[in-house]
């Protein structure tokens, strides 16, 4: 029997960790919603028994409160569930004094010892017990974790559903929490009133109670499934990494079998955003045969097979994957990530101390805590603006209830400032340059042979880190290893920037399909090696394409389901030749309506170009090297026209 509470994402996350965008009205659910269960409402719940850490078998009514009882089903392998630990603790603090007791039930295979340990880590101030036999899940007809149930003093169910509307889908957060369903139910209960919304749709990780009967051994775990998980999943889904649960053993794969199939068939896992374009060497897509193998394994009952058929375990390197770096820059102290709330983006300014220009031919990012680092974007700054922002943040008076603390400075979207070449200390070098990025599963990045990124002397590395929260306080101290050229760089790496918006661009409030586009032309023959589109939260889709002089258009990358949280550089399997005068186009659709759950403004507001969360931008970044002696640039006007 598979008893794991399921979730099918990481993200990785992730974390490059959702793929996860679904556009739906974040309206309050009701009993009329077909996804809302009203099962057992207004019925007395039987006095089921549980297993406790001390070997005793307490019963449900041993935890009953004078006014009522909150029973919440949790899973410590479910990020959605874990994210509510703080909110549940606050509710307990408020209503325990009003005669309400809380009880957490864990419908997984977790031992009572692990449940006790995790309860301490997440600072749950009320008992948490194992429901591994699913007796309580069956009694309440629980569907997901987390799911809350409110019993009155007669043990009759008066409310079931979500805790609040933080999520509109699994790991898909609304911009703000506006509905507090569990709190409202408790207010009504303790006031002796009827609960106005007794059933809402709980969003989280499915409780899978089905029996698995093996009907065929055509596909087995050890022979057929384990190699797929090793290749595509285990780099993130292993202990201590960004994946919220491990997929290292048969038992773990069995527990998550349904979600493995669901999320791979829907192409949401592994996380990979391009829906069309050229072939990429860093693609994380599964083949049709691999997808069919996973589906057949689950359909035939998840047979284990013979362990002798298993491939050797994957050995994950413990040190630097690319060897000892020439320079390591590191966040100077632990950055403390708060337990709950929206994801946070932080820029750390790391001095290089370089007294001369260097060419970076490879780099490697090593998160200090891979469970919270979703991805990084790496830059260098020659203007000193990032350092000024960090200084201002350090000198700012901190609030007592701030979630996050440490070095660096918070940013909404990018660097916190828009680079201006006029601010560069030397006109021949970039004011700000890109050193790529990192996402879970990447083992270091090497630039093409004879190529490298110029890192100017005295430049500072600006490391933008996207942190996601785990439901408990975390610490991180990420570092970057840089590898310098040992011989002359013949083909300097250039980042070509194609803009699709101007400072005068306006996206009207309420417009669901607002199109922006831009073009640029190359000045010299070049090889293109990578492409990265960039937008903010209103972005819906984006495409970057190339048209050579007199030739046909080629789509480089097309992302139909843009998500700011899953942006990265896409490396072409083979360099793409761009003749001088080639036009590069970037085109995107923005959704500034109230149907976009990522819209930071409710109701929608007029949006302009800019760096802030409430602003937008559109760029296509392409990594290029020259074919000849002339360094490639891009122009906003067509050089082919006389």
Secondary structure, DSSP 8 states (H G I E B T S, - for coil): ----EE------------------------TTSTT---TTTTSB----B-B-TTS---BGGGG--SSEEEEEE--TT-HHHHTTHHHHHHHHHHHGGGTEEEEEEE-SS--HHHHHHHHHHTT-SSEEEE-TT-HHHHHHT--EESEEEEEETTSBEEEEE-S-SSEEETTEE-SS----HHHHHHHHHHTT---SS-B----SEEE----------SS-IIIIIHHHHHHHTTTTSSTTSSSSS--SSHHHHHHTHHHHHHHHHTT-SS----SEES-BTT-----HHHHHHHHHHHHTT-----GGG--------SS-TT-S-SEEEE-SS-EEE-SSSS-EEEEEEEE---SS-EEEEEEEEE-S-TTTEEEEEEEEESSSHHHHHHHHHHHS---TT-S-BSSSEEESSSSSS---GGG-SSTTS-SEEEEEEEETT---EE--TTEEEEE-TT-EEEEEEEE---SS-EEE--EEEEEE-SS--SEE-EEEEEE---TT-EE-TT-S-EEEEEEEEESS-EEEEEEEEE--TTEEEEEEEEE-TTS-EEEEEEESS--GGG---EEEEEEEEE-TT-EEEEEEEE--STT-TT-SSSS---EEBSSSTT-B--EEEEEEEESSSS---EESS-TT--
